[in-house]
Amino acid sequence: MLEDLREGGVGCSPGSWCSPWPLASSNSAFPVCLRCKELKYGKELPQISIIFIFVNEALSVILRSVHSAVNHTPTHLLKEIILVDDNSDEEELKAPLEEYVHKRYPGLVKVVRNQKREGLIRARIEGWKAATGQVTGFFDAHVEFTAGWAEPVLSRIQENRKRVILPSIDNIKQDNFEVQRYENSAHGYSWELWCMYISPPKDWWDAGDPSLPIRVRGRGAHCPLCSMMSHGRGSLEHAGSGALEQA
C-alpha cells in the first residue's frame, strides 16, 4: 500500500510529494563539527532501541523518522525501532502503518498500541517495557537523524552507565528546510520548570574542543532524567539513570 509515498499516497497531503529520504536531502546540508568527524569509536558499542511516541501524527512524518533512523544508524548498533501509538484516531496509523513497516523492515520495527490515551510519559514507559536493547533512546516522531549521531551517544553511555545523553538538536526551518544549527548550549530546567538553554561552563569553553560533551548537572537541570525525558529526545542505559550530558 505504501510502496511509493508519492503524490496522493497514504499519509501525504494532496499535491504533496512524500519520500523515505530526509527533509534535508544531503548530508552536506547539515553543519558538522570538523573535530567530531575526526573522532574514532570502538565497534563493540551497546545496541540501542529507538522509541518514537506518537498520537495522530502524520503518517508520512512518522515514516520519515523511521527511515532516517534506519539510514543513519549503523546496522550492528540498531537493535530495534519501537513505535508507541498513544491511542490515535487516524485510520492510516493503524493497519496501513503496520503493514508498511512490517513489510519494509521485518523484525526490526515493533508497534505498541495503548488502549486508551495515557499521555507522553506513560507512553514512553510502555515503549521502554517493550525494548530489548542495552540502551533506550526516546525521540519525537518528527525528527531527522544525521550520520554519526549514534556512536558518540553510545560511547558515552558505555563509559559510564549512569549517564543520560541528550544529543545536539538542530532546527529544520519549516518554510525552506534550511538547517539552523543550535550549538554550544545544553538543555535543562530552571527552578520554575521552564525549559531553557544552558550556557556551557567555563572549563568547557577553555578546552577549545566543540566535540566535548557538556555536563549540566548542577547547572539548572536539577532533575536530569526528568529534564531529558520531558524534552523529548535522549538516550540512557535500559536499566539506568544518572547525570544529564549534552553530546
C-alpha positions, -999 to 999 in steps of 0.1 A, spaced: 0 0 0 28 24 9 54 11 -16 57 45 -31 49 76 -9 43 98 -39 16 123 -47 -18 111 -34 -3 83 -14 -14 73 21 -1 98 46 6 125 20 -14 157 16 -30 162 -18 -4 177 -42 25 168 -19 54 145 -26 64 122 3 95 101 3 116 80 27 145 104 23 154 131 48 139 166 46 174 179 42 183 155 14 221 159 16 244 153 45 263 184 33 232 204 43 240 198 79 267 218 95 292 194 110 318 199 137 351 191 120 366 177 152 336 154 156 343 139 121 378 130 132 368 111 163 370 73 162 348 49 182 351 12 190 330 -13 172 319 -30 204 293 -4 214 260 -13 231 229 -16 209 201 9 211 163 6 210 149 37 194 114 46 207 91 70 189 59 82 207 30 95 185 -6 104 186 -24 113 154 10 123 138 10 125 100 19 90 87 45 105 62 62 122 91 64 91 112 78 71 82 104 99 76 116 95 112 118 57 108 137 58 75 160 84 89 168 63 119 175 32 98 195 50 72 218 69 97 222 43 124 248 15 119 231 -18 115 251 -35 142 241 -8 167 204 -6 160 186 -33 180 150 -22 171 126 7 165 95 8 186 65 29 176 42 36 205 7 48 195 -9 66 223 -44 57 211 -45 76 178 -78 81 159 -65 83 124 -71 51 104 -39 55 84 -20 50 116 -35 16 122 -33 -12 96 -16 9 68 13 18 92 18 -17 105 16 -33 70 42 -9 57 68 -11 85 65 -49 89 70 -54 51 98 -28 47 116 -37 80 105 -72 90 116 -79 126 131 -45 131 101 -23 138 76 -30 166 43 -13 171 29 -9 206 -6 4 210 -22 19 241 -58 10 245 -65 45 259 -47 78 259 -20 75 285 0 107 280 36 111 270 54 98 300 33 66 304 35 60 267 73 62 269 72 37 298 52 13 276 79 16 249 106 10 275 89 -22 286 89 -35 250 126 -25 244 153 -52 244 183 -31 236 211 -23 261 204 14 256 170 30 252 166 62 232 134 83 233 126 106 204 98 127 190 81 110 159 90 140 137 128 140 137 157 137 113 188 118 123 222 126 108 251 103 100 273 96 130 247 105 157 247 72 174 284 64 181 292 93 205 259 88 224 265 50 229 302 56 236 295 80 265 270 55 280 294 27 276 320 47 296 295 53 324 261 35 325 247 62 348 248 89 321 217 102 304 227 116 270 209 143 250 222 148 215 227 182 200 194 192 184 194 215 154 163 230 138 149 225 103 131 256 92 95 248 81 94 273 52 126 263 33 140 232 51 172 252 59 191 237 88 196 261 117 223 249 140 218 251 177 253 246 191 273 254 222 244 250 245 228 224 267 192 218 278 178 219 313 151 234 335 151 264 358 137 261 393 104 274 379 105 244 355 110 265 324 128 246 297 159 266 288 192 265 270 221 265 294 255 280 285 284 256 289 306 261 319 339 280 317 361 248 316 343 236 285 350 269 267 386 269 279 392 234 264 385 248 230 371 215 217 334 216 205 332 178 203 334 175 241 302 168 260 286 195 281 278 184 316 247 201 330 244 186 365 241 214 390 236 240 362 198 242 362 190 206 352 184 196 389 163 167 378 184 155 348 165 123 340 131 141 340 146 171 321 159 149 293 127 128 290 105 158 291 124 175 263 117 145 240 150 133 228 176 114 247 193 80 255 201 61 286 210 26 296 179 4 296 181 -1 334 200 31 344 197 68 351 221 95 361 236 128 352 225 145 320 251 154 294 248 172 261 267 151 235 
